[in-house]
Amino acid sequence: MTTTHPTVLVTGGAGFIGCALSRLLAPASARWVAVDSLHPQVHADRRRPAALHPGAEFVVADVTASETWDTLLPELRPDVVVHLAAETGTAQSLDAATRHADVNVCGTTVMLDALGRHGTLPSRIVLASSRAVYGEGDWRERDTDRIVQPGQRTHDQLEAGVWDHPGAVSVPSDARRTVPAPTSVYGATKLAQEHVLGAWCGAREVGLSVLRLQNVYGPGQSLTNPYTGIVSLFSQLARRGESIPVYEDGAIVRDFVHIDDVARALAAAVTGGPEVEGTPIDIGSGVGTTIRDLATRIADFHGAPAPRVTGAYRDGDVRAASCMITAAAERLGWTPAWSVEDGVADLQAWIDRCLREDLPALV
């Protein structure tokens, strides 16, 4: 296999996405260096995941600490930095704002300061950003066809069970036209990451590729982290024969994208030409799925009781999130290979194997 890049440095490289990406690109890199703090919320046993490619060098360190970079960079001159390290709990971020800002924003600035301090400028930085930067995104008024941004739903609105924005329907996000307006602390920190990297890379003439990921799921997800995502959570409930609780009226919309597709998109951003830089690129399945439909599909797979709509809600949660993927096809040469149906079945088989064989959460 030909060498793609002399050295690739991946922050958060031992996580769900980092491990999947390592399996694609580490064999084609002269050096693949994964830096990860092994946060116990994700890595319960705090050891190198078996899913991290054996050819990857692994450094246990915290990206928010200057000494991490002062140890790494004197002997490491990365051609590409893939920045995955992040706190990712959308709901959790409301009560852990400092932690999310410290890792997502300050961790990024500490890294950039160190790159400058050591005179180490990569040719490109690839950022895994999030659909959370859009908040509620664009909606279309039914009567006028006008595109509006209704913003965050209020607590009183949710308490009254008014789930949708009256008189409007959601529109898939598109980085080329949808103005970011995060409604979560997590989303705000991810948007700040984009802005900080954009300013620094522009001044340093370093290429920047930003991928805004929708809801990522699939084999390799942590099965112990309560904030890892609802697909894994729903799957474990149904496997135990429990009825899956569904929030609001069940019609919350999300775009679920399989981990293999996300890894391929990131790989294209690492190895692509100048066309992958510039305006952020949306990465999703391109299909919006309601939470009730997802829960029903998973329950049916396991023969579990039908999901139950609870009417519960979370302040700051968005009603609908999906995206257009035309720019990804045009600029990355990427389209998703996994349907939600096939991807959900794939995840069930993996979870079954993990629990049956008592494998670690990240394998």
Secondary structure, DSSP 8 states (H G I E B T S, - for coil): ---SEEEEEEETTTSHHHHHHHHHHGGGEEEEEEEE---TTT-TT-S--TTS-TTSEEEE--TT-HHHHHHHTTT---SEEEE------TTGGGT-HHHHHIIIIIHHHHHHHHHHHTT---SEEEEEEEGGGGTT--EEETTT--EE------HHHHHTT--S-TTEEE--B-TTT------SHHHHHHHHHHHHHHHHHHHHT-EEEEEEE-EEESTT--SS-TTS-HHHHHHHHHHTT---EE-TTS--EE-EEEHHHHHHHHHHHHH--GGGSSS-EEES-S--EEHHHHHHHHHHHHT----EE-----TT--SB--B--HHHHHHH-------HHHHHHHHHHHHHHHHHHT--S--
